[in-house]
Amino acid sequence: MRVSVTYLLLLSAMIGPVLQLLGTTPEIKFWLEPSTCRPGDLVRLHAQMESPHYAEFNLKIPRNNALYRVTQNQQPITYEQGVYRQQSTWVLQPMQPGNIELGRIIAEIQIGSQTTEQELSSPTLIVVAYPEPTDSMAPLLLETASDTPGISFNLIGSISTAIALLWITGRLWRTTRKSEVTPTTSPTATTLADLEAALQADHIPQALIETLLLDPELKLSIPTRNALERAAYGPADASTIEALRSCLRKESQA
């Protein structure tokens, strides 16, 4: 009899967490911010789970050639009014127009030592194409000729004077450009030096980093560009600063 009671208590301790997990399935919500954008815009995908029991979740989002993952930010679990809440944010960048489905998203939910998988509905991102310029083949209407010869003469004289002034200004600008001394340090090198100086003060200048990322003449390696993107759009912690410093040192030695 004593053996049977011990066996029942052990069995209850083993299946108790499983029954608790099956009885209270945490709710995971998705939303896009914004849900409609243009190619190249930054979009944030938010995922939030609420549970009456302490729980953690991890998402498996399939790769999509139409979306570029910039960074991911996992926020700590909070507890408020009897509810545990966890939130993660992904920064995505659409590469082409159209309705982009994120695909089959799987959530791994862990309560205690028990882990279960749950398939979630995929949100749709609407990417609107930029309008294409249209060239009209219709001829422009000519202005009605003025009956006063003086007005037409004054208009022609004003146009001729404006053209002459533009020509003189262009000549002066070319002469000034030729007389300038070529600087010994390129703007890109000076900008990177300013970035390194700011990092020495344990500060991430996001505006300067975004300028570097948008500079078409700036040639950087893929690891350095990824480090700049994480510093511009991710958490500004010590590990991000140190990773960016390391990449800049390697970039300067290359």
Protein Blocks (a to p, Z undefined) as FASTA:
>chain_A
ZZmmmmmmmmmmmmmmmmmmmmmccddddddddfbdcehiacddddddddfbdcdddddd
dddfkbccfbdcddddddeehiacdddddddddfbecjddebjadddddehjbccddddd
dddddddddddddddfbdcddddddfblklmmmmmmmmmmmmmmmmmmmmmmmmmmmmpc
cdfbdfklmmmmmmmmmmmnopacfklmmmmmmmmklccdfklmmmmmmmmmmccdfklm
mmmmmmmmmmmmZZ
